[in-house]
Amino acid sequence: MALVITTGSILVITGLAWLLNKVLPFKVCPICAGVSGTWFLLLIGILSGVLLVTSYQLLVSILMGGTVVGIAYQGEKSMGVAPENFLKFRTATIVPGFILVYFAVNNISWLTLVVEAVALAAVTYLYFVLPFSKSISSPRDNQKIAELEEKMKNCC
C-alpha cells in the first residue's frame, strides 16, 4: 500500500506542477516537483505519526536519491555546464548529495525537515527562478543588443 500511495502522490504533484507551469512566469521541472514533494510529504506523515517509518523509510530514501540525481541534471542545464565538465559536476553534486541523504534518512526529525525545505527552496530558486529572472531584459538592454548586432553585421 505504501508504494501505491507514494506513486499516486508523485503523479498528482507532477500533474499539479505541470498545470502551474502554464501560469507561472518561470518553469519548474514537474517530475522533480513530484518526486521532491512526495518525499517531503512522506516525511511530514512520518514525523506526524500518520505513516510508519518502517513502511516509508526505504521509499523516502529512493526518492531523495532521485532528487539528488535530478539536482545534478537540472544544474547542468540551468548553469550551462559544458559537456566536457559533466562528470566533474555530477560527481561534485551526487556524491555529497548521497551522503546528505544518508544522514537525513537516518536522522528524521522536524529540524532535518526544515533544513531540507530550505535546501529545496534554494535549489528551486537557483535552478528555476534565477535563470528566468536573468533572461528578462530591459528595453535598454534590447537596444544595446540591437546595436551590437548591427555593428557585427557591418564589421567585415
Stockholm file with secondary structure:
# STOCKHOLM 1.0

chainA/1-156         MALVITTGSILVITGLAWLLNKVLPFKVCPICAGVSGTWFLLLIGILSGVLLVTSYQLLVSILMGGTVVGIAYQGEKSMGVAPENFLKFRTATIVPGFILVYFAVNNISWLTLVVEAVALAAVTYLYFVLPFSKSISSPRDNQKIAELEEKMKNCC
#=GR chainA/1-156 SS CHHHHHHHHHHHHHHHHHHHTTTSSSCCCHHHHHHHHHHHHHHHHHHHTSSCHHHHHHHHHHHHHHHHHHHHHHHHHHHTCCGGGHHHHHHHHHHHHHHHHHHHHHTCSHHHHHHHHHHHHHHHIIIIIHHHHHHCCCHHHHHHHHHHHHHHHHCC
#=GC SS_cons         CHHHHHHHHHHHHHHHHHHHTTTSSSCCCHHHHHHHHHHHHHHHHHHHTSSCHHHHHHHHHHHHHHHHHHHHHHHHHHHTCCGGGHHHHHHHHHHHHHHHHHHHHHTCSHHHHHHHHHHHHHHHIIIIIHHHHHHCCCHHHHHHHHHHHHHHHHCC
//
